[in-house]
Amino acid sequence: MSLQTPFLTDVTPLFTLAGGIETLVESATGWPGMGIIFVYSFLIAFILPGPSEVVLVAPIDLGFSPVTQLASIMLVSATGKAAGSVFAFHIGQEVKQSGPIVRWLRNSRWNILAWSEKQSVTLARQYGYAGLAMALSVPFFPDTISIYAFSILEKDYLKFAIATFIGSLGRLLVTVGIFGGVSAII
């Protein structure tokens, strides 16, 4: 007999789902591929573990120049991630109202809420929504915690959406800058 604590369930299916969707993104092509990128980016913002940068390797061929195609992928991904972040923002606003959930998070073994609040409060106090955009611009850093932490602290849906869009687009630009620069050297 195993005891399961609420919210602490086996996350293996979630990682399996994320891996399957990543594989789908990595093989996405054409206009349906852009839809897959949007959905993946939406889901990565609030539930899926994994890197959002995987959209950059999608072999999408829309008949555009390589630069226009890459820009299109980045814009679709950033839009999907901003939409998913607004969904997470709404969930955060609801959680903020829920005393039992907040108490459980504060008393949990890892005290996730305290850690993420501390990091997010520091960024929010210093830089406001620009701090969220900066945090989301760091490649390969899991951003779901930042999104939820900011969603609990902040109240403005539009500013939140704009910050997540800019941060998501910034992350992809930084990734291309780093890896584009590395491939140019090699």
N, C-alpha and C positions, 0 to 999 in steps of 0.2 A: 504494500500500500504506500503510495507516495503522497506526500502533502504538497499542495501547490498553493503558493501565496498569490492573491490577486495581483495581476499585472506582471507576475514573474512566471511566464510560461515558456515553453520551448520555442525559441525563435528560429530553429532550423528551417521550418517551412518558409519563413520570410526571406532567409538568405538564399534558399533554393529558388524562390520566386524571383528574387533580385538577379540571381545569376542567369536565369532563363530569359529575363527581360533584357539584361545586358547583352546576351548572345543575340537576341532579336534586334537590338539596336545596332550591334556590330555588323549585322548582315542586311540592315534596312536600306532600301534603295527607292528612288523615285518619289513621287508625291505621297504615296502611302507611308514611305519611310519618314517623311517629315511629320506625319501624324504620330508615328511610333515615337519619334524624338520628343514631341510635345507631351505625350502621355507619360513617357519615362521621366521626363524632367518634372512633370507635375507630381508624380508619385515619389520621386526622390526627395522632394521638398518636405514631405510630411510623414512618410512611412518607410520607404525602402532604404536599406543600408547600401552603401556603395558609392562609387565615384560618379559625379555628374559629367566629368570630362570625357567619359566613354563616347558621348555623342560626336566628338571630334573625329572619331575613326570610322563613322558610318560611311559606307561607300555610296552615298546618295549621288545620283546623276540626274540633274534636272535640266541639263543642256545649257547651263550658265557657265561663265568663266570660273576657274577654280576659286578666285577671290570672292566673287559674288555668291557662289555656292556655299563657301565656308561662312560668309557673313549671314546668309540665310539660315544655315543650321544654327549658328550662334543666337540669332534673333528669335527663332522658334523655340530653342531650348530655354533661353532667358525668360521668354513669355510664359512658357509652361511652368517653369520653376517659380516665377512670380505668382502665377495663379494658384499653384500648390501651396505656396507660402501664405497666401491670403486665406486659403482653406485652413491651414495650420493656425494662422492668426485667429480665425474664428473659434477654432477648438480651444486655443489658449484663453480666449476671452471667456468661454464657457467654463473652463477648468478653474479660472480665477474666481468664479462665483461658487465653485463647489468645494466647500470646506473639507469633506472627508478625503477627497483626492489630494488636495494640497497637504493635509496632515499626513497622509500615507507617504507622499513623496518626501516630506521633511523627515519622517521617521524611518525611511527605508535604509537598508544596510549601507548603501553607497551615498546617500544624501545628495542625489543628483540635482535636486532643486537648488540646494544651497550653493553648490559649485557653479552651476550654470547661471544662477542669479548673480553671484559675485562677479563672474567674468563679464556677463552682459551689462550689469549695472555699471561696472567700470567703463566699458566702452560707451554705454549710453550717456553716462554723465560727462565723459570727456568729449565725445564726438556726436552724440545723438544718433539720428538715423544714418548719418555718414559712417558711424562706427559699425553699424550692421552691414552696410555695403562693404566696408573694408574687411570685416571678418569673413564675409562670404566670398571675397576675392582671393582667398588663400587656396591655391590648388591642392586637391587631394586631402583636404581637411574636412572631416564630417561636419556638415553644417546644419543638420536637423536640430541638434541641441540649441544652437544659436538662434535658429528660427523660432523654436518654441519658447526659449527664454525671453527673447525680445517680445514675443506675442503676449506673454504674461505681463510684461512691464509696460508696454506701450498701448496706445488706444487709437491711433490714426491709421485707418485701413489704407488710404491712398498713399501716405508717406511710406508706410510699410511696404506696399506693393512696389513703389518706385525704388526704394532702397534695395529690395531683393532682386528686382530686375537689373539694376546697375551692378550690384554685387555679383550676380550670376554671370552677367555679360563680362564683367571684369575678370572673373575667374577663368573664363574661357580664353579671353585675350592674353592673360598672363601665361596660361598653359601653352598657347600657341607661340607666344614670345619666347618662352623658355625652350620648348622643344623644337620650334622653328629655328631658333638660334643655334641649338645644339646640332641639328641636322645640317645646317649651313656650314658649320665648322668641320663636320665629319666628312 
